[in-house]
Amino acid sequence: MITTVDGTDTFDSWRIKTNQISTDLGDASTLNTVATNGVDAINEVDTKIGDLNDLALSEPDLVSAANAARQYAFAMSIALG
């Protein structure tokens, strides 16, 4: 749910809602990345993943693509003995 501060909110309600946004986002010091904020962390991961449209398989995500590649490799190892 999106936290919205209304123009009619009291200062204390504004403070509580602002703190809730920080809680929802999480503690930036616990990021396992060189990024120092949520947006940079997401962008870093997105860059490292690469363009999903470039997957050679028709799978919709990386996990499915890795599983399909594993199944293919397994089938090939059986076929080749």
Secondary structure as the mmCIF struct_conf table of DSSP 4:
data_model
#
loop_
_struct_conf.conf_type_id
_struct_conf.id
_struct_conf.beg_label_comp_id
_struct_conf.beg_label_asym_id
_struct_conf.beg_label_seq_id
_struct_conf.end_label_comp_id
_struct_conf.end_label_asym_id
_struct_conf.end_label_seq_id
TURN_TY1_P TURN_TY1_P1 GLY A 7 THR A 8
HELX_RH_AL_P HELX_RH_AL_P1 PHE A 11 LEU A 25
HELX_RH_3T_P HELX_RH_3T_P1 ALA A 28 THR A 30
BEND BEND1 ASN A 32 VAL A 34
BEND BEND2 THR A 36 ASN A 37
HELX_RH_AL_P HELX_RH_AL_P2 GLY A 38 ILE A 49
HELX_RH_3T_P HELX_RH_3T_P2 LEU A 52 ASP A 54
BEND BEND3 ALA A 56 LEU A 57
BEND BEND4 PRO A 60 ASP A 61
HELX_RH_AL_P HELX_RH_AL_P3 LEU A 62 LEU A 80
#
